[in-house]
Amino acid sequence: MENRRALMKSTDMQAPLQKIVVDTCVVATEQYDEERDVAAYVKKHMDKYDGGVWHCVLGKDFGCYVSHLDGYFSYFQYQGKSMIVFRTQ
């Protein structure tokens, strides 16, 4: 079984929501090869799960500065890629 550990870099999410986000990203990376497909899966899943408007950015080399709702931001690394998942209204 491959390593499913995510290296958390920055988050203000509560642990249960953070686990759902990471688990969703793991499932998406197992199902899809293209980064845009992974991001779309995560975004759509979180929109349905929690409501609001979710966003997912992932890749190996990018910069980012975003506004988000308090308690709804997570930045972590998984399988050599950085992932940012956050919610706005």
TITI-820492 format. One record per atom (N, C-alpha, C, O): z, x negated, y; residue in three letters. Coordinates in steps of 0.001 Angstrom, whole numbers, padded with zeros to 6 digits, always signed. Atoms other than C-alpha are relative to their C-alpha. Example, Ala and Ser with C-alpha at 12.3 -4.5 7.8 and 13.67 -1.06 7.14 Angstrom:
2
+000000-000890-001190Ala +007800-012300-004500Ala +000000-000900+001200Ala +000665-001936+001181Ala -000060+000820-001190Ser +007140-013670-001060Ser +000730+000770+001090Ser +000899+000261+002198Ser 
This chain:
89
+000000-000855-001188Met +000000+000000+000000Met +000000-000893+001241Met +000727-001885+001297Met +000055+000834-001189Glu -000861-001376+003409Glu +001208+000236+000896Glu +001871+001271+000827Glu -001141-000061-000902Asn +001750-002066+006043Asn -000231+001068+001061Asn -001216+001015+001797Asn +000128-001095-000965Arg +002294+001059+008147Arg +000912-000199+001199Arg +001193+000762+001915Arg -000908+000238-001116Arg +004577-000578+010699Arg -000757-000144+001299Arg -001768-000839+001390Arg +000527+000130-001357Ala +003807-000184+014337Ala +000989-000843+000789Ala +002201-000693+000641Ala -000832+000825-000868Leu +005110-002731+016823Leu +000084+000691+001352Leu -000878+000688+002121Leu -000189-000740-001244Met +006528-000712+019702Met +000128-000981+001158Met +000948-001898+001118Met -000021+000866-001178Lys +005860-002358+023071Lys +000726+000660+001166Lys +001489+000000+001872Lys -000647-000733-001089Ser +007005+000324+025534Ser -000066+001492-000320Ser -001116+002009-000703Ser -000013-001439+000248Thr +008065+003927+025125Thr +001168+000644+000735Thr +002207+000019+000946Thr -001124-000786-000504Asp +010173+006601+026744Asp +000147+001289-000810Asp +000844+002217-000399Asp -000072-001168+000883Met +009722+009101+023889Met +001284-000022-000821Met +001825-001084-001131Met -001086-000120+000963Gln +012564+010382+021764Gln -000544-000384-001378Gln -001731-000204-001651Gln +000417+000518+001304Ala +012457+008959+018229Ala -000795+000997-000853Ala -001791+000591-001451Ala +000786-000916+000844Pro +011257+012149+016442Pro -001452+000171+000476Pro -002373+000187-000341Pro +001356-000137-000533Leu +008247+012582+018753Leu -000770-001302-000164Leu -001958-001289-000489Leu +000631+001313+000166Gln +007514+008855+018645Gln -000498-000169-001434Gln -001589-000695-001649Gln +000411+000093+001404Lys +007394+009034+014826Lys -001239+000850-000259Lys -002145+000415-000971Lys +001168-000864+000177Ile +004932+011937+014949Ile -001242-000657+000586Ile -002308-000629-000029Ile +001138+000673-000639Val +002683+010020+017350Val -000487-001161-000862Val -001685-001280-001117Val +000393+001153+000817Val +002713+006854+015225Val -000606+000468-001321Val -001643-000048-001739Val +000543-000516+001263Asp +002190+008799+011982Asp -001398+000585+000190Asp -002267+000412-000664Asp +001322-000559-000300Thr -000743+010630+013580Thr -001020-001111+000187Thr -002151-000999-000286Thr +000906+001138-000195Cys -002286+007318+014641Cys -000321-000692-001319Cys -001454-001123-001534Cys +000229+000601+001314Val -001854+005916+011129Val -001008+000829-000794Val -001951+000280-001364Val +000936-000885+000708Val -003606+008930+009589Val -001405-000144+000585Val -002383-000245-000156Val +001309+000101-000659Ala -006416+008675+012150Ala -000697-001313-000333Ala -001905-001323-000569Ala +000633+001291+000298Thr -007005+004961+011495Thr -000420-000093-001461Thr -001342-000837-001797Thr +000408-000036+001404Glu -007159+005659+007758Glu -001248+000855-000203Glu -002028+000598-001120Glu +001126-000922+000165Gln -009730+008442+008229Gln -001261-000433+000734Gln -002366-000089+000315Gln +001147+000315-000854Tyr -011989+006945+010906Tyr -000124-001495+000251Tyr +000873-002211+000339Tyr +000276+001403-000305Asp -013638+003588+011575Asp -000215-000233+001488Asp +000137-001291+002010Asp +000312+000137-001425Glu -014736+004189+015166Glu +001227+000309+000858Glu +001924+001298+000628Glu -001159-000193-000873Glu -012096+003835+017887Glu -000041+001342+000722Glu +000995+001989+000876Glu +000086-001274-000726Arg -013397+006876+019777Arg +000374+001172-000902Arg +000942+002160-000435Arg -000361-001055+000943Asp -012979+008997+016638Asp +001509+000024-000258Asp +002110+001091-000392Asp -001458+000088+000149Val -009414+007751+016164Val +000670+000641+001208Val +001572+001466+001063Val -000584-000542-001237Ala -008606+008550+019802Ala -000168+001515+000071Ala +000763+002221+000458Ala +000247-001445-000038Ala -010188+012014+019547Ala +000918+000736-000975Ala +001467+001785-000640Ala -000875-000625+000993Tyr -008229+012832+016385Tyr +001432+000086+000518Tyr +002067+001138+000439Tyr -001381+000036-000497Val -004912+011763+017932Val +000175+000988+001141Val +001136+001757+001154Val -000078-000896-001163Lys -005573+013632+021187Lys +000020+001466-000441Lys +000876+002238-000009Lys +000097-001395+000437Lys -006591+016868+019451Lys +001220+000422-000819Lys +001720+001537-000669Lys -001180-000318+000811His -003721+016721+016964His +001223+000212+000885His +001971+001170+000692His -001169-000122-000871Met -001121+016169+019685Met -000117+001208+000924Met +000889+001856+001214Met +000194-001214-000808Asp -002636+018906+021882Asp +000468+001233-000779Asp +001155+002096-000233Asp -000380-001147+000828Lys -002167+021359+018994Lys +001485-000023-000336Lys +002144+001018-000333Lys -001393+000113+000416Tyr +001232+020047+017954Tyr +000971+000345+001122Tyr +001918+001106+000924Tyr -001002-000059-001059Asp +002962+019884+021318Asp -000460+000754+001240Asp +000325+000948+002169Asp +000496-000648-001211Gly +000761+021710+023797Gly -000202-001028+001100Gly -000101-002231+000862Gly +000239+000940-001094Gly +000042+020210+027171Gly -001318-000716-000171Gly -002156-000328-000985Gly +001220+000800+000056Val -002664+017662+027709Val +000389-001422-000398Val +001089-002115+000340Val -000286+001331+000519Trp -002447+014488+025628Trp -001209-000904+000173Trp -002344-000438+000269Trp +001044+001010-000137His -004438+011272+025975His +000298-001130-000978His +001458-001416-001275His -000149+001132+000905Cys -005044+008373+023597Cys -001014-001069+000389Cys -002210-000800+000502Cys +000846+001150-000325Val -006407+004944+024513Val +000317-001068-001037Val +001486-001362-001288Val -000262+001071+000947Leu -006859+002221+021926Leu -001101-001034+000016Leu -002239-000752+000390Leu +000952+001088+000062Gly -008557-001093+021473Gly +000719-001329-000069Gly +001943-001387-000184Gly -000570+001340+000086Lys -008048-004830+021390Lys +000186-000652+001358Lys +001028-001538+001502Lys -000071+000670-001297Asp -008554-005738+025042Asp -000298+001003+001109Asp -001455+001354+001338Asp +000195-000929-001107Phe -008012-003349+027939Phe +001224-000033+000903Phe +002295-000493+000508Phe -001108-000181-000929Gly -005856-002715+030966Gly +000165+001481+000248Gly -000773+002260+000076Gly -000256-001421-000175Cys -004242+000574+031794Cys +001161+000200+000962Cys +002142-000543+000930Cys -001091-000419-000882Tyr -002108+002192+034485Tyr -000115+001504+000121Tyr -001085+002003+000692Tyr +000127-001453+000086Val -001384+005882+033998Val +001243+000700+000530Val +002326+000119+000605Val -001120-000889-000307Ser +000794+008731+035199Ser +000209+000902-001211Ser -000754+001321-001853Ser -000305-000819+001170His +002566+010749+032509His +001290+000762+000245His +002055+000440+001155His -001263-000724-000062Leu +005346+013232+032007Leu +001115-000889-000546Leu +000907-001642-001498Leu -001146+000751+000503Asp +008783+011682+031561Asp +000277+000389-001444Asp +000310+001570-001790Asp -000301-000245+001404Gly +009559+011304+027879Gly -001214+000161-000888Gly -001093+000528-002057Gly +001243-000214+000758Tyr +005924+011404+026786Tyr -000962-001181+000105Tyr -002164-000981+000285Tyr +000850+001189-000059Phe +004616+007821+026842Phe +000378-000942-001129Phe +001558-001194-001372Phe -000241+000983+001049Ser +004225+005376+023976Ser -001140-001014-000033Ser -002318-000655-000043Ser +000955+001104+000086Tyr +002511+001991+023840Tyr +000439-000875-001164Tyr +001551-001403-001169Tyr -000355+000782+001180Phe +002430+000183+020511Phe -001235-000672-000580Phe -002365-000363-000204Phe +001085+000675+000694Gln +000347-002090+018313Gln +000049+000374-001473Gln +001115+000460-002082Gln +000120-000333+001413Tyr -000906-001166+014880Tyr -001305-000580-000521Tyr -002371-000332+000042Tyr +001165+000624+000631Gln -003292-003131+012668Gln -000869-000753+001008Gln -002094-000629+000988Gln +000731+000850-000938Gly -004271-005500+015478Gly -000570+000707+001211Gly -001280+000090+002005Gly +000489-000744-001161Lys -005036-002773+018007Lys +001172+000533+000807Lys +002210+000907+000261Lys -000989-000611-000878Ser -003064-001603+020997Ser -000332+001472+000155Ser -001500+001846+000252Ser +000186-001440-000143Met -002549+002143+021316Met +000952+000526+001062Met +002143+000217+001064Met -000796-000677-001008Ile -001348+004140+024280Ile -000225+001492-000192Ile -001360+001968-000174Ile +000064-001449+000168Val -000555+007806+023738Val +000979+000599+000997Val +002150+000221+001037Val -000866-000587-001014Phe +000801+009929+026556Phe -000428+001422+000309Phe -001554+001832+000029Phe +000257-001398-000339Arg +001053+013492+027792Arg +000075+000192+001506Arg +000950-000354+002178Arg -000062-000485-001370Thr +000264+014949+031174Thr +000164+001509-000092Thr +000173+002058-001194Thr -000238-001446-000016Gln +000793+018563+032194Gln -000537+000653-001226Gln -000423+001869-001378Gln 
